[in-house]
């Protein structure tokens, strides 16, 4: 965990330098150069990964399974319960459009990394895994796209709504964990998604081409939550 946190610090430091030079908008995030590789097949780490998936599967309740299935939706509005308000896309068009754009970017970045590592899903590794939904055969496991989106969204939401930062990141943790509950991902996939989402979220905060859409969504969300235009110092 300390190694992972140090990696995030170093990556974000690099991203901030790029932003200060004014080049952040032009430089893509190459996750294959930023993330550690997934556990090697047959390694102790891979076995531990599978053990966690199987233990989670054995312990999951009907309620947890239902919650995990609901979180299969890649939408910022899955965070509504953490914000304490029943937010709906049709009432928040700027927010919906901004995070749809985020989801599209995340998916493209993650797809490149998945195709590079081609790490198999848990059900392809062990017949003991009983996933709650079928995955596309060509959609690989590492890193988790849902976890990446969850943490990218959390970084952005937490900066829009710093008063709710703790609840937002707790919800991102649950959103990511639900991928293990689903039997769709290994813990290492989710951890890689956390790292990727943190980097992508920070990049978007500093990218000039995203600022107008970010500001519109921020204003809309704060108004919907009856928060002041600016958070208290």
Helices and strands as residue ranges (DSSP letters): H 2-20, H 31-34, H 44-59, H 62-70, G 76-79, H 80-83, G 89-91, H 93-117, H 122-125, H 145-160, G 162-164, H 165-181, H 187-206, G 208-210, H 211-224
